Amino acid sequence: MMDIQNSAWEIVRLARHPKRPTSKTVIKELFPDFIELHGDRLYGDDPSIIGGISSFLGQPITIIAQEKGTTTEDKIYRNFGMAHPEGYRKALRLMKQAEKYNRPIFCIIDTPGAYPGIGAEERGQAGAIALNLREMSRITVPIIAVVLSEGGSGGALGIGVGDSVAMFENSIYSILSPEGFASILYKDSSKAAEAASLMKLTAADLYQLEIIDAIFMEEGGLHISYQSGFNHLKSFLTQELNRLSQIPQEKLLEKRYLKYRKLGQYHIN
């Protein structure tokens, strides 16, 4: 893991590479029997979040994934992976369904952030994300979250409270984009590369800070070849599902609480 040599800005660029695989590719490769479910039963369906049921090594599993899209038309349809509140409500509905039927939950994070438009705010964007954070902290089945490319702010956290959290080597996870950080810190978004070096947003940084639990190495970048990286992901899921499934429910919730309590105390101090 310490062989990661790319600078923070190079990793940001790789995370955003137009040919980098999206969540749909992960699902196609690892969960070929995936059945997508739609809607939040309140407002509508949000294509920027894909959710449904599948199996993994013979075990039923619920999958929730942020999807950026691939072609221009698909990216517009998916809103570039920036979810509306109905997307987070759909995700929570499927998490509750997973809890009811005792299915582990696998979340794929890939978003620059939640959609900040007026309509999303009017429909309760902040409240939807906050509700997911609260409810994910007490869902009684194992939750595994993986950052595929970008994990931006509360938009990522809205499906990111996991018992195990991992990242791909050339992915990023941060409070906001480097451009946004530079606009605040330097009053100049063009200094994004300089800001990225300060933000501790790479997988190597976050592993060292004990915020994530594992890194999946890539062969030059997932846009070149994703098979090796996906094999690492498959091995991690196998290992973690086996480990987490053996932890009693009460202990699982306690360990999840302590995991995030520790992170909160770390940042406060």
N, C-alpha and C positions, 0 to 999 in steps of 0.2 A: 504494500500500500504506500510505502514511503518512496516508491520509484516514480510517483507522479511528478512530472517535470514541467508541464505546461503552466504558464502564468495564469493568474485569475482571469484576465481579459481574454486570453486565448480559449480558456475553458468556457467562458460566456459565449464566445462566438461558435464554438463547437456545439454547445447546448442548443443554440438557435439555428444550427445548420439546416438549410431547407430540405436536405435529403435525409435528415435524421429520422428514424422510424418513430411513429406515433403510437399511442396506446392500442389502436386497432391492430397494428402489426404484432404487438406483444400478445394480445388476446388470440389472434389467428394462429400464432405459433405454439402457444402454451395451452390454450383452452379452445380447441377446435369445435367442441360441442356447446359453446356459449350461446345462451338464449337471452336476447336483450328485452328488458322490460321498460316501460315508458311512463312518464307523467308523475306529477306530485299530488294528484287528487285535489288540487286546490286552484291552480291557475293554468298549467299546461306542461308541455314537455320541453326540456332544454337540451339541444343536441350537443352542447359543449361538455356535458357529462353523460357518459355511457354507463349503464348499470344493468346487471342481470345475474343469472345463475349459470353455473357450469359445474364441471367436476375436475379434480386434480388428483391424479394417481388413484382414481376410484372413489375419491371423497367429495361429497357435495360442497360447493363453495360459492360465495357471493362475490362478485367483482364490481367495483366501482372505479371508473377511470375518467380522467379529464382528456378530452380529445381536441387537438388543435386543427386537424384537417390536413389534407395533402395538396390537392389542387387548389387553384384560386377560388373556384366556386365552393369547394368543400370547406375551405378556411372561413369563408364568409358565412356559410351555413352553420359552422361550428363556433362562430364568433371568436376565432383564433384561440379557443380554449378558455375564454374568459366567461365563467358561469354567471348566470342570473340567479336570483334567490330561489326560483323554482327548481334550478339544478341542484342546489344544496338540499332543498326539501325532498326532491326525488331520491337523492343519495341517502338521506336519513330514513325515508320510508323503506328503502331496500335494506338498510342496516337493521331496522326493527324487524323486518321480515326474516332476515338471517338469524337474528336472536331467537325469534319464535320457533324456527325450525332447526336451531342449533347448528348453523352453518358458519364456519370461519369466514372472515371478511378480508379480501385482498384489495387494497386501494393503490391505483397508479396515479401519481401526481405529475402533472405536466401543464402548467399554466403560468403566464406572466403575472396573473393576479385576477381577482374577481372583477367582473365588469363594473365600472364606476359610473355608468350612465344614470341619468335622472330617473328613467323608468325603473331600473333595478333598485335605486334608493327608495322610490315611492312604494315598491312592493316589498320592502323590508330586507334589503341585502345584509346589513350589519346584524340584524336580529337573526336571520337565517344561519349565518356563519356562527354566531355566538351559541345558538341552540345546538348546532352540530358539535361544537366543542364540548359543551356540557354533556350531551347525550352520549357521545363517543367515549367519554371518560367513564361511563357506567354501563356500556353495552357488555353483556355477560359472555360473549364469545370472543375468541382470539381475533385481533386485528393486526394485519401486517401491511405496512405502507412502504412504497418505493418511489423515489423521485427519478423519473425517467429522463427528463431534460431540464425543465425549469420548474422551480417551486417558489412562487411569488406570493409573499405576504399572507394575509388571512385567506386569500383565495386558495392557497395550498393547504393551509391548516384546516380548512373546512372539511377536508376528507383525510387529514393527516395525523390524527391522534391514534397512534398505534402502539401495540405492545412491542413490536420490532419495527424499526425504521431504517431503511437502507437507501443508498444512492448509487447511480452509475458514475463511473470515474469522471466523465465529462458532463456532469449535470451541476446545477446550482440551486441553492436553497437560501432564501434571504428575506428580509423584511420588506424590501421593494427592489425595483430594478436599479442597476448601477447608474442609469441615466437619471432616474428620480433622486437617487442618493446624491449625485453630483449637483443636481439642480438645487438641492437644499443646502449641501455643505459648501459648495463653491459658487453657487448662483450661476452655474454654467454646465449644461448637460453634456457638452462636448468633452468634459473631463471624466467621462464614464470609466475609461480604462484605469485612470488613477484611483477613482472611487472603488472600483472592483477589488483592487489590491488591499484596500482597508476593511472591506466588509466581511471577511471570513465566510465567504459564500460557497467555497468549493467543498467537494466531498472530503478531501484530505483535511481541510480546516475543521470541518464539523465532526469528523471522526476523532480528531485530536482533542476537540472540546467535549467529547463524549455526548454529543447531541444526536448522532446517528450510531447505528450498531454495526454496519458493514458497508463495504464499497465493492461494487462489481467492476472489475477491470475491463477495458475495451481494447481491441486490437486496432489502434489508430483512430478510433471513433466509430460509433454505431452507424454512421452514414456510409462507412466503407464496408464494414462487415458486422452484423449484429449477432451472428450465431453464437460466438464465444461468450459474449456478454449475457445473452439470453440463457445460455447453459448455466452460467454462474447464478443467475436469478432462479432458475429451476431448482438448482441444488439448495439454494438458500430457503426457498419456499418449502421444499421437502423437509429440511432440517427444522425450520421454525414451526411448521404446522405440527410436526411430531412432538417437538418440545413443549409448545404451548398447550397442546391438547391434553397433556398429562398433568397440567397444573389445575388444581381444584378452582372452581369458579370464584370463590371468595378470595383466594390467594391471588388469582389472576388480576382481579380488580384492585387489590391492595398494591400489587407490584406496579400496575399501570399508574395508580395515583402517586406512588412514591417516585416513579420515573419522572413524571412531569413536575412534581413538587421540587425535586432536586434541581431541575432545569430552571425553575422560577427563582429558587434561592440563589443559584449560581449567578444569574443575571442581576438580581437585586444587589448582591454583594460585589 
